[in-house]
Amino acid sequence: MAVTNNMEVTLVEQSQSQKEVTVNEAFARFDAILNTAAIGKDWTAPPGSPANGDVYIIGASATGDWAGHDGEIAYFDQVWKFITPKEGCLMWAADQTALFVYSGSVWNLLVDI
């Protein structure tokens, strides 16, 4: 399936059935990253009872459902889903009361409140 260049959102195909599934997944992906905050940054294990819409910036050496997703953005939508950040991505981390920017390889502190 074809995806967008930056957010890797799956595109609807002309003769695709159940188009609403693809569109709703795209909306959930955008909702996870646009105008929102991560609950935490550098967490290495998923919380025990996540709520739909919870967002985290995964730390190094992640375990469990987050294993292999170090540095990515995790969001919960019935199951854990992941976004690979692009250079320049900004994300507020509520647990650190700080704004971070992704350099293309690591998250760097931009503003600390």
Backbone as JSON, one array per atom type, in Angstrom:
{
  "sequence": "MAVTNNMEVTLVEQSQSQKEVTVNEAFARFDAILNTAAIGKDWTAPPGSPANGDVYIIGASATGDWAGHDGEIAYFDQVWKFITPKEGCLMWAADQTALFVYSGSVWNLLVDI",
  "N": [[0.83, -1.18, 0.0], [0.4, 2.27, -0.63], [1.97, 5.01, 1.03], [2.08, 8.17, 2.82], [4.76, 10.58, 2.51], [6.0, 11.77, 4.83], [4.62, 11.27, 7.38], [3.98, 8.67, 7.01], [1.38, 7.74, 6.52], [-1.16, 5.56, 5.62], [-2.47, 5.51, 2.38], [-5.67, 5.83, 0.81], [-6.84, 3.51, -1.5], [-8.08, 3.39, -4.87], [-10.04, 1.34, -5.48], [-10.48, 0.24, -3.03], [-11.93, -1.61, -0.37], [-13.8, -0.97, 2.64], [-12.88, 1.67, 3.26], [-13.11, 3.45, 5.33], [-11.72, 2.42, 7.49], [-8.99, 2.77, 6.88], [-8.94, 5.58, 6.67], [-9.77, 6.34, 9.26], [-7.65, 5.31, 10.8], [-5.62, 6.99, 9.9], [-6.54, 9.47, 10.89], [-6.35, 8.93, 13.66], [-3.58, 8.68, 13.9], [-2.68, 11.27, 13.22], [-3.96, 12.67, 15.29], [-2.53, 11.78, 17.48], [-0.13, 13.14, 17.38], [-0.38, 15.84, 16.66], [-0.63, 19.0, 18.08], [-0.54, 18.15, 20.77], [0.54, 16.6, 23.85], [3.18, 14.57, 25.08], [2.76, 12.15, 27.58], [4.93, 11.22, 28.94], [8.53, 11.17, 28.69], [11.34, 9.26, 27.68], [10.57, 6.9, 28.86], [10.87, 3.43, 29.35], [9.34, 1.21, 29.39], [6.02, 0.21, 28.64], [3.1, 1.69, 30.21], [1.07, 0.05, 32.7], [-1.77, 0.19, 32.51], [-2.81, 1.65, 30.02], [-4.62, 4.41, 28.57], [-6.85, 5.02, 25.84], [-5.46, 7.19, 23.48], [-3.27, 7.97, 24.96], [0.1, 9.16, 24.92], [3.57, 8.72, 24.46], [7.12, 9.36, 24.55], [9.46, 7.18, 23.63], [12.11, 5.77, 25.52], [15.65, 4.76, 25.57], [16.64, 1.35, 25.06], [14.16, 0.02, 25.28], [11.46, -2.06, 26.52], [9.16, -4.9, 26.51], [6.05, -4.31, 24.88], [7.09, -2.12, 23.64], [9.64, -2.7, 22.77], [12.35, -2.4, 20.54], [11.57, 0.02, 19.52], [12.91, 2.32, 20.25], [13.23, 5.78, 20.93], [11.08, 6.48, 19.36], [7.69, 7.73, 18.9], [5.12, 6.65, 20.86], [1.74, 5.72, 20.75], [-1.42, 5.01, 22.2], [-4.04, 3.19, 20.93], [-6.28, 1.26, 21.31], [-4.36, -0.72, 20.88], [-0.74, -0.59, 21.14], [0.72, 1.79, 19.0], [3.06, 3.18, 16.66], [5.08, 6.02, 15.86], [7.59, 7.09, 13.78], [9.68, 9.66, 14.42], [10.42, 12.61, 12.51], [13.15, 14.72, 11.51], [13.11, 17.78, 13.22], [10.67, 17.48, 14.42], [8.49, 18.42, 17.0], [7.77, 18.02, 20.44], [5.97, 18.17, 23.41], [6.82, 17.19, 26.64], [5.1, 16.17, 29.26], [5.78, 15.11, 31.78], [8.29, 16.11, 32.2], [8.0, 18.77, 31.99], [8.82, 20.16, 29.64], [9.87, 21.16, 26.35], [10.74, 19.32, 23.53], [12.86, 18.73, 20.69], [13.28, 16.82, 17.76], [16.27, 15.7, 16.42], [16.8, 14.19, 14.24], [18.13, 12.05, 14.96], [18.22, 11.96, 17.76], [16.3, 13.07, 20.65], [16.26, 16.38, 21.63], [16.51, 18.78, 24.25], [14.58, 21.64, 24.05], [13.12, 23.76, 25.25], [12.84, 24.4, 28.63], [10.61, 24.51, 31.24]],
  "CA": [[0.0, 0.0, 0.0], [1.12, 3.54, -0.69], [1.93, 5.82, 2.25], [2.58, 9.53, 2.67], [6.22, 10.67, 2.67], [6.49, 12.16, 6.15], [3.97, 10.59, 8.5], [3.75, 7.28, 6.61], [-0.05, 7.46, 6.64], [-1.62, 4.74, 4.5], [-3.39, 6.2, 1.49], [-6.82, 5.08, 0.34], [-6.72, 3.11, -2.89], [-9.3, 3.66, -5.6], [-11.05, 0.28, -5.38], [-10.35, -0.35, -1.69], [-13.14, -1.74, 0.45], [-13.66, -0.49, 4.01], [-12.02, 2.86, 3.25], [-13.2, 4.15, 6.63], [-10.68, 1.89, 8.37], [-7.76, 3.47, 6.52], [-9.1, 6.99, 7.0], [-9.8, 6.48, 10.72], [-6.28, 5.09, 11.28], [-4.89, 8.22, 9.61], [-6.98, 10.47, 11.87], [-5.77, 8.58, 14.96], [-2.15, 8.99, 13.83], [-2.55, 12.73, 13.32], [-4.41, 13.06, 16.62], [-1.49, 11.44, 18.45], [1.07, 13.98, 17.3], [-0.67, 17.25, 16.42], [-1.14, 19.83, 19.17], [-0.72, 17.32, 21.96], [1.74, 16.43, 24.68], [3.5, 13.22, 25.54], [2.65, 12.01, 29.03], [6.28, 11.05, 29.46], [9.67, 10.99, 27.78], [12.38, 8.35, 28.14], [10.03, 5.7, 29.49], [11.39, 2.26, 28.64], [8.32, 0.16, 29.42], [4.68, 0.78, 28.58], [2.36, 1.67, 31.46], [0.23, -1.13, 32.86], [-3.17, 0.4, 32.1], [-2.9, 2.86, 29.2], [-5.93, 4.84, 28.06], [-6.79, 5.42, 24.44], [-4.98, 8.55, 23.31], [-2.0, 8.2, 25.68], [1.26, 9.33, 24.05], [4.87, 8.7, 25.14], [8.36, 9.32, 23.76], [10.12, 5.99, 24.16], [13.53, 5.89, 25.85], [16.59, 3.75, 25.06], [16.55, -0.02, 25.58], [12.76, -0.22, 25.63], [11.08, -3.45, 26.72], [7.75, -5.22, 26.33], [5.47, -3.92, 23.59], [7.88, -1.02, 23.06], [10.96, -3.18, 22.36], [12.68, -2.12, 19.15], [11.01, 1.31, 19.11], [13.63, 3.39, 20.97], [13.21, 7.12, 20.34], [9.86, 6.71, 18.61], [6.52, 8.19, 19.63], [4.14, 5.57, 21.02], [0.41, 6.15, 21.16], [-2.3, 3.88, 22.45], [-5.34, 3.23, 20.26], [-6.64, -0.14, 21.51], [-3.04, -1.37, 20.96], [0.33, 0.4, 20.94], [1.11, 2.11, 17.63], [4.31, 3.94, 16.74], [5.42, 7.01, 14.83], [9.01, 7.41, 13.71], [9.74, 11.12, 14.25], [11.29, 13.18, 11.49], [13.93, 15.86, 11.98], [12.32, 18.98, 13.44], [9.44, 17.16, 15.15], [8.43, 19.01, 18.33], [6.85, 17.31, 21.34], [5.98, 18.56, 24.81], [6.83, 16.06, 27.58], [4.44, 16.67, 30.47], [6.48, 14.69, 33.0], [9.51, 16.9, 32.35], [7.59, 20.15, 31.7], [9.82, 20.64, 28.69], [9.64, 20.96, 24.92], [11.86, 18.65, 22.89], [12.89, 18.7, 19.23], [13.99, 15.65, 17.27], [17.36, 16.14, 15.54], [17.0, 13.22, 13.17], [18.67, 10.85, 15.62], [17.93, 12.01, 19.19], [15.45, 14.14, 21.15], [17.04, 17.39, 22.37], [15.76, 19.77, 25.01], [14.46, 22.93, 23.38], [12.69, 24.71, 26.26], [12.53, 23.8, 29.93], [9.78, 25.46, 31.97]],
  "C": [[0.88, 1.25, 0.0], [0.92, 4.31, 0.61], [2.44, 7.22, 1.94], [4.07, 9.57, 3.01], [6.68, 10.92, 4.1], [5.9, 11.37, 7.3], [3.68, 9.12, 8.22], [2.3, 6.85, 6.86], [-0.46, 6.67, 5.4], [-2.66, 5.5, 3.69], [-4.51, 5.27, 1.05], [-6.6, 4.77, -1.14], [-8.08, 3.22, -3.57], [-10.37, 2.59, -5.4], [-11.05, -0.41, -4.01], [-11.7, -0.46, -0.99], [-12.81, -1.29, 1.88], [-12.68, 0.69, 4.11], [-12.02, 3.57, 4.6], [-12.14, 3.65, 7.6], [-9.37, 2.63, 8.12], [-7.82, 4.94, 6.93], [-9.08, 7.19, 8.52], [-8.42, 6.24, 11.33], [-5.43, 6.34, 11.03], [-5.25, 9.32, 10.61], [-6.37, 10.19, 13.24], [-4.29, 8.91, 15.0], [-1.9, 10.49, 13.95], [-2.91, 13.22, 14.71], [-3.33, 12.82, 17.67], [-0.35, 12.44, 18.47], [0.79, 15.48, 17.14], [-1.28, 17.92, 17.63], [-1.45, 19.01, 20.42], [0.58, 17.26, 22.75], [1.94, 14.95, 24.96], [3.33, 13.21, 27.05], [4.04, 11.92, 29.63], [7.3, 10.87, 28.36], [10.7, 10.1, 28.47], [11.86, 7.19, 28.96], [10.52, 4.51, 28.68], [10.42, 1.08, 28.65], [6.94, 0.8, 29.37], [3.98, 0.73, 29.93], [1.42, 0.47, 31.5], [-1.19, -0.98, 32.35], [-3.29, 1.67, 31.27], [-4.34, 3.14, 28.78], [-5.78, 5.19, 26.59], [-6.4, 6.89, 24.36], [-3.69, 8.86, 24.05], [-0.83, 8.2, 24.71], [2.52, 9.38, 24.9], [6.0, 8.8, 24.12], [9.19, 8.21, 24.39], [11.61, 6.23, 24.37], [14.36, 4.75, 25.26], [16.37, 2.42, 25.76], [15.14, -0.36, 26.07], [12.46, -1.72, 25.7], [9.59, -3.65, 26.43], [7.27, -4.84, 24.94], [6.25, -2.81, 22.89], [9.26, -1.46, 22.56], [11.17, -2.93, 20.86], [12.16, -0.78, 18.64], [11.67, 2.48, 19.83], [13.56, 4.7, 20.21], [11.95, 7.45, 19.57], [8.77, 7.27, 19.52], [5.54, 7.03, 19.66], [2.8, 6.19, 21.39], [-0.5, 4.94, 21.25], [-3.64, 4.12, 21.81], [-5.82, 1.78, 20.18], [-5.4, -1.04, 21.64], [-1.99, -0.28, 20.8], [0.64, 0.53, 19.46], [2.27, 3.09, 17.73], [4.47, 4.88, 15.55], [6.92, 7.24, 14.9], [9.12, 8.91, 13.47], [10.7, 11.5, 13.13], [12.04, 14.36, 12.1], [13.05, 17.09, 12.08], [11.01, 18.73, 14.18], [9.54, 17.73, 16.56], [7.43, 18.24, 19.18], [7.06, 17.8, 22.76], [5.96, 17.29, 25.64], [6.31, 16.57, 28.92], [5.2, 16.31, 31.73], [7.76, 15.47, 33.24], [9.25, 18.4, 32.19], [8.61, 20.82, 30.78], [9.4, 20.31, 27.26], [10.91, 20.37, 24.31], [11.73, 18.72, 21.37], [13.73, 17.5, 18.8], [15.01, 16.1, 16.23], [17.52, 15.28, 14.29], [17.58, 11.94, 13.73], [18.37, 10.8, 17.11], [16.97, 13.16, 19.49], [16.3, 15.09, 21.97], [16.11, 18.37, 23.06], [15.75, 21.09, 24.25], [14.12, 24.01, 24.39], [12.32, 23.94, 27.52], [11.77, 24.84, 30.74], [9.99, 25.27, 33.46]]
}
